Amino acid sequence: MKSIALSAFLVVAASAATAGEAITYPYEGSYEDATFAVETAIVNKGLVIDYVSHVGDMLNRTGQDVGSDVKIFDEAQIYLFCSAVVSREVMEADPMNIVHCPYNIFVMEREGKVTIGHHDYPDGPMDKVEQLLKSIVNEAQGG
C-alpha cells in the first residue's frame, strides 16, 4: 500500500515538473471544508475520483526516515480523476497529451493557509483541461 501511494506521488510530482507552474487559489475556510468541496465539485461534474494521494500524511510520516525534520504541509491531498469527454478531445488533437492524464487537483494547508491548485498545462488543446479544472475549483470555492 505504501509503495502504491509513493508511486502515485512520484507520477504526480514528475507530471508537475514537466507541465510547468501550478495555478493556485486561496481557500477561505478550513482544510476539511476545502477537501469536501473539491471532492463534491469533482463528483458534481459527473467524474469519478480514481485515487486520493495523501501526500501530506506520507511526508509527515516519512520525514525522520529520510533524515529531515522539516514539516512541509500541515495537510495535503491530491485528487486524481479523468474525463472521458475532455480526454478524448485533447488526445484526438494530440495523442501525446496522454502524458497529462489523469488530471488532478490538490488541496494543501501550510502555516494555517489553505490552497487549492492544479497544473498549468501547455497552451492549445490542453486549455480544455484547464477550463475543467478551473470550473471544479470555482465550484469548490462556492462560485
C-alpha positions in Angstrom: 0.0 0.0 0.0 2.8 2.4 0.9 4.5 1.7 -2.4 1.3 2.5 -4.3 1.0 5.8 -2.6 4.6 6.6 -3.2 4.4 5.6 -6.8 1.3 7.8 -7.3 3.1 10.7 -5.6 6.1 10.3 -7.9 3.9 10.2 -11.0 2.2 13.4 -9.9 5.4 15.0 -9.0 7.0 14.1 -12.3 4.0 15.5 -14.2 4.2 18.7 -12.2 7.9 19.1 -13.2 7.1 18.7 -16.9 3.8 20.6 -17.0 5.1 23.9 -15.7 3.9 26.0 -12.9 0.9 25.3 -10.7 -2.1 27.5 -10.7 -3.2 28.1 -7.1 -6.3 29.6 -5.5 -6.5 30.6 -1.8 -9.4 29.0 0.0 -11.3 30.9 2.7 -12.2 28.1 5.1 -10.8 25.0 6.8 -8.8 22.3 5.1 -11.6 19.9 5.8 -14.1 22.1 4.1 -11.8 22.5 1.1 -11.3 18.8 0.6 -15.0 18.1 0.9 -15.8 21.0 -1.5 -13.2 19.7 -4.1 -14.5 16.1 -3.8 -18.1 17.3 -4.2 -17.3 19.5 -7.2 -15.5 16.7 -9.0 -18.4 14.3 -8.5 -20.9 17.1 -9.5 -19.1 17.2 -12.9 -20.0 13.5 -13.3 -16.4 12.5 -12.8 -15.1 9.6 -10.6 -12.1 10.2 -8.3 -9.7 7.4 -9.2 -7.3 7.9 -6.3 -6.7 10.3 -3.4 -3.0 10.7 -2.7 -2.4 11.6 1.0 0.9 13.4 0.3 0.9 15.4 3.5 0.5 12.3 5.7 3.2 10.4 3.7 5.7 13.3 4.0 5.0 13.8 7.7 5.2 10.1 8.4 8.5 9.6 6.5 10.4 12.7 7.4 12.5 11.2 10.1 13.1 8.1 7.9 14.8 10.3 5.3 16.7 12.4 7.8 14.5 15.5 7.7 12.6 17.3 10.5 11.0 19.8 8.1 7.2 19.8 8.1 6.3 20.8 4.5 2.5 20.7 4.9 0.1 20.7 7.8 -2.2 18.7 5.4 -2.1 17.9 1.7 -4.1 15.6 -0.6 -4.2 15.2 -4.4 -7.3 14.1 -6.1 -6.7 12.1 -9.4 -9.5 11.7 -11.9 -10.2 11.8 -15.6 -12.9 12.9 -18.0 -13.6 10.6 -21.0 -15.1 13.5 -23.0 -12.3 16.0 -22.4 -9.5 13.4 -22.6 -10.8 12.1 -25.9 -10.9 15.7 -27.3 -7.4 16.6 -26.2 -5.9 13.3 -27.2 -7.5 13.3 -30.6 -5.9 16.7 -31.1 -2.5 15.2 -30.0 -2.1 11.6 -28.8 0.9 12.7 -26.7 -1.4 14.6 -24.4 -1.7 11.2 -22.7 1.2 12.3 -20.6 -1.1 14.7 -18.7 -3.7 12.1 -17.8 -5.1 11.6 -15.1 -5.8 15.1 -14.2 -5.5 16.3 -10.6 -6.4 18.9 -8.1 -4.6 19.4 -4.9 -5.6 20.8 -1.5 -2.9 21.8 0.9 -2.6 23.6 4.2 0.6 25.4 5.1 1.0 27.7 8.1 -2.7 27.9 8.5 -3.4 28.9 4.9 -5.5 26.6 2.7 -4.7 26.5 -1.0 -6.4 24.6 -3.9 -4.5 24.2 -7.1 -3.8 22.3 -10.3 -1.2 22.1 -13.1 -0.7 24.9 -15.7 -0.9 22.8 -18.9 0.6 23.8 -22.2 -1.4 26.2 -24.4 -3.6 24.7 -27.1 -5.8 21.6 -26.7 -5.0 21.3 -23.0 -6.7 24.6 -22.4 -9.9 22.4 -22.2 -8.5 20.5 -19.3 -7.6 23.8 -17.5 -11.1 25.1 -18.1 -12.5 21.9 -16.5 -10.1 22.2 -13.5 -10.9 25.9 -13.0 -14.6 25.2 -13.1 -14.2 22.5 -10.4 -12.1 24.9 -8.2 -14.6 27.7 -8.8 -17.4 25.4 -7.6 -15.4 24.3 -4.6 -14.9 27.9 -3.7 -18.6 28.5 -3.8 -18.8 30.1 -7.2 
